Amino acid sequence: MRLSLILSTFLLFLSTSCFFSQTISFDLGIDGLTCSQCSKSVEMQLKKLDFVKTVEMDLANTRALIRINETSILSPDAIAKAARNAGFSVRYLKLLTSAEMKPCLIIAGFDGAINLQNNVTNITDKKVYTICFLGNSFQSKKELKARKEKLINNCPENTGKVYFAKVE
């Protein structure tokens, strides 16, 4: 009985750690960062999010690397809103993940499905993928228009919120 309990606890821990280990971090490009106070303002807004573990600001490249708490619900919309609440606009939002690439990607702890707009069968065998979110919340209207991609929802209706994205 005791061995069974120990074994089941270990298997639960192993499956949970594998389940959440797919998502690694977010890379957030921020327009308008010009000083350390600006950078600090964005950092403080991002740290208010429940799923954020650490934030590394890069003022020279006007971006933030966001590491997440693995057991939280992840929301790209919340990241974009935090940058806007600090008074800045989002240039890009990228998810760095090791999840298996599928046209409709569902990642553990994510608040919706990620609909990949490029052909995922042609992706090289990488250990970590960069997924760039598409949409008004995650880039300027000009940049979105420049991509000239038709956003087609290939995810089933029961996946909830759908984020459009492209593997880079």
KABELDA-V932261 format. One record per residue. N is the residue number from 1. RES is the residue in one letter. PSI is psi in radians with two decimals (999 if undefined). OMEGA is omega as a letter, one per 40 degrees, with the letter a starting at -180 (999 if undefined). NEAR is the number of other ideal C-beta (glycine too) atoms within 8 Angstrom. Layout:
# KABELDA-V932261
n=N res=RES psi=PSI omega=OMEGA near=NEAR
n=N res=RES psi=PSI omega=OMEGA near=NEAR
This chain:
# KABELDA-V932261
n=1 res=M psi=-0.84 omega=a near=4
n=2 res=R psi=-0.73 omega=i near=5
n=3 res=L psi=-0.69 omega=i near=6
n=4 res=S psi=-0.74 omega=i near=7
n=5 res=L psi=-0.77 omega=i near=8
n=6 res=I psi=-0.78 omega=a near=8
n=7 res=L psi=-0.76 omega=i near=8
n=8 res=S psi=-0.65 omega=i near=8
n=9 res=T psi=-0.76 omega=i near=8
n=10 res=F psi=-0.78 omega=i near=8
n=11 res=L psi=-0.67 omega=i near=8
n=12 res=L psi=-0.78 omega=i near=8
n=13 res=F psi=-0.78 omega=a near=8
n=14 res=L psi=-0.78 omega=a near=8
n=15 res=S psi=-0.65 omega=i near=8
n=16 res=T psi=-0.75 omega=a near=8
n=17 res=S psi=-0.63 omega=i near=9
n=18 res=C psi=-0.68 omega=a near=7
n=19 res=F psi=-0.79 omega=a near=8
n=20 res=F psi=-0.17 omega=a near=11
n=21 res=S psi=-0.07 omega=i near=8
n=22 res=Q psi=-0.81 omega=a near=10
n=23 res=T psi=2.25 omega=a near=15
n=24 res=I psi=-1.00 omega=a near=8
n=25 res=S psi=2.99 omega=i near=10
n=26 res=F psi=2.53 omega=i near=12
n=27 res=D psi=2.05 omega=a near=14
n=28 res=L psi=2.05 omega=i near=15
n=29 res=G psi=2.27 omega=a near=11
n=30 res=I psi=2.18 omega=i near=14
n=31 res=D psi=2.43 omega=i near=10
n=32 res=G psi=-0.05 omega=i near=9
n=33 res=L psi=2.09 omega=a near=11
n=34 res=T psi=-0.25 omega=a near=4
n=35 res=C psi=3.01 omega=a near=7
n=36 res=S psi=-0.52 omega=i near=6
n=37 res=Q psi=-0.70 omega=i near=6
n=38 res=C psi=-0.83 omega=a near=14
n=39 res=S psi=-0.76 omega=i near=11
n=40 res=K psi=-0.66 omega=i near=9
n=41 res=S psi=-0.80 omega=i near=11
n=42 res=V psi=-0.77 omega=a near=16
n=43 res=E psi=-0.79 omega=a near=11
n=44 res=M psi=-0.69 omega=i near=9
n=45 res=Q psi=-0.71 omega=i near=11
n=46 res=L psi=-0.67 omega=a near=15
n=47 res=K psi=-0.28 omega=i near=8
n=48 res=K psi=-0.33 omega=a near=7
n=49 res=L psi=2.34 omega=a near=10
n=50 res=D psi=-0.62 omega=a near=6
n=51 res=F psi=-0.05 omega=a near=12
n=52 res=V psi=2.18 omega=i near=13
n=53 res=K psi=-0.94 omega=i near=6
n=54 res=T psi=2.72 omega=i near=6
n=55 res=V psi=2.20 omega=i near=11
n=56 res=E psi=1.96 omega=i near=7
n=57 res=M psi=2.44 omega=i near=10
n=58 res=D psi=1.58 omega=a near=9
n=59 res=L psi=-0.64 omega=a near=10
n=60 res=A psi=-0.63 omega=a near=4
n=61 res=N psi=0.13 omega=a near=5
n=62 res=T psi=1.06 omega=i near=11
n=63 res=R psi=2.89 omega=i near=11
n=64 res=A psi=2.41 omega=i near=13
n=65 res=L psi=2.10 omega=a near=11
n=66 res=I psi=2.07 omega=i near=13
n=67 res=R psi=2.50 omega=a near=10
n=68 res=I psi=2.73 omega=i near=13
n=69 res=N psi=2.22 omega=a near=8
n=70 res=E psi=-0.26 omega=a near=9
n=71 res=T psi=0.22 omega=a near=5
n=72 res=S psi=2.87 omega=i near=9
n=73 res=I psi=2.17 omega=a near=8
n=74 res=L psi=2.37 omega=a near=11
n=75 res=S psi=1.90 omega=i near=9
n=76 res=P psi=-0.63 omega=i near=13
n=77 res=D psi=-0.68 omega=i near=8
n=78 res=A psi=-0.63 omega=i near=9
n=79 res=I psi=-0.84 omega=i near=15
n=80 res=A psi=-0.71 omega=i near=12
n=81 res=K psi=-0.67 omega=i near=9
n=82 res=A psi=-0.73 omega=i near=13
n=83 res=A psi=-0.74 omega=i near=15
n=84 res=R psi=-0.67 omega=i near=10
n=85 res=N psi=-0.47 omega=i near=7
n=86 res=A psi=-0.09 omega=i near=11
n=87 res=G psi=0.32 omega=a near=7
n=88 res=F psi=2.87 omega=i near=13
n=89 res=S psi=2.74 omega=a near=9
n=90 res=V psi=2.21 omega=i near=16
n=91 res=R psi=-0.70 omega=i near=10
n=92 res=Y psi=2.76 omega=i near=11
n=93 res=L psi=2.15 omega=a near=16
n=94 res=K psi=2.46 omega=i near=13
n=95 res=L psi=2.22 omega=i near=14
n=96 res=L psi=2.03 omega=a near=11
n=97 res=T psi=2.76 omega=i near=11
n=98 res=S psi=0.22 omega=a near=8
n=99 res=A psi=2.63 omega=i near=9
n=100 res=E psi=2.28 omega=a near=3
n=101 res=M psi=2.19 omega=i near=9
n=102 res=K psi=2.71 omega=a near=7
n=103 res=P psi=-0.64 omega=i near=7
n=104 res=C psi=1.76 omega=a near=12
n=105 res=L psi=2.17 omega=i near=13
n=106 res=I psi=2.08 omega=a near=7
n=107 res=I psi=2.45 omega=i near=11
n=108 res=A psi=2.29 omega=i near=7
n=109 res=G psi=0.04 omega=a near=12
n=110 res=F psi=2.57 omega=a near=11
n=111 res=D psi=0.35 omega=i near=8
n=112 res=G psi=-2.94 omega=i near=9
n=113 res=A psi=2.66 omega=i near=13
n=114 res=I psi=2.01 omega=a near=14
n=115 res=N psi=1.88 omega=a near=16
n=116 res=L psi=2.21 omega=a near=14
n=117 res=Q psi=-0.14 omega=i near=10
n=118 res=N psi=2.97 omega=a near=7
n=119 res=N psi=1.82 omega=a near=4
n=120 res=V psi=-0.23 omega=i near=10
n=121 res=T psi=-0.30 omega=a near=4
n=122 res=N psi=0.20 omega=a near=5
n=123 res=I psi=2.37 omega=i near=9
n=124 res=T psi=2.85 omega=a near=3
n=125 res=D psi=1.57 omega=i near=3
n=126 res=K psi=2.84 omega=i near=6
n=127 res=K psi=-0.56 omega=i near=3
n=128 res=V psi=2.29 omega=i near=8
n=129 res=Y psi=2.60 omega=i near=11
n=130 res=T psi=2.07 omega=a near=10
n=131 res=I psi=2.05 omega=a near=15
n=132 res=C psi=2.12 omega=i near=12
n=133 res=F psi=2.47 omega=i near=15
n=134 res=L psi=2.46 omega=i near=13
n=135 res=G psi=2.92 omega=a near=10
n=136 res=N psi=-0.51 omega=a near=6
n=137 res=S psi=-0.38 omega=a near=10
n=138 res=F psi=-0.02 omega=i near=12
n=139 res=Q psi=2.90 omega=a near=12
n=140 res=S psi=2.72 omega=i near=8
n=141 res=K psi=-0.64 omega=a near=6
n=142 res=K psi=-0.80 omega=a near=6
n=143 res=E psi=-0.68 omega=i near=8
n=144 res=L psi=-0.74 omega=i near=11
n=145 res=K psi=-0.65 omega=a near=7
n=146 res=A psi=-0.48 omega=i near=6
n=147 res=R psi=-0.45 omega=i near=8
n=148 res=K psi=0.63 omega=i near=4
n=149 res=E psi=2.41 omega=i near=7
n=150 res=K psi=2.09 omega=a near=3
n=151 res=L psi=1.85 omega=a near=9
n=152 res=I psi=2.23 omega=a near=6
n=153 res=N psi=1.91 omega=i near=7
n=154 res=N psi=0.06 omega=a near=6
n=155 res=C psi=2.56 omega=i near=9
n=156 res=P psi=2.69 omega=a near=5
n=157 res=E psi=-0.52 omega=a near=4
n=158 res=N psi=0.11 omega=i near=4
n=159 res=T psi=-0.09 omega=i near=11
n=160 res=G psi=-2.48 omega=a near=7
n=161 res=K psi=2.43 omega=i near=7
n=162 res=V psi=2.20 omega=i near=11
n=163 res=Y psi=2.29 omega=i near=11
n=164 res=F psi=2.38 omega=a near=11
n=165 res=A psi=2.93 omega=i near=14
n=166 res=K psi=2.36 omega=i near=12
n=167 res=V psi=2.31 omega=i near=12
n=168 res=E psi=999 omega=999 near=6
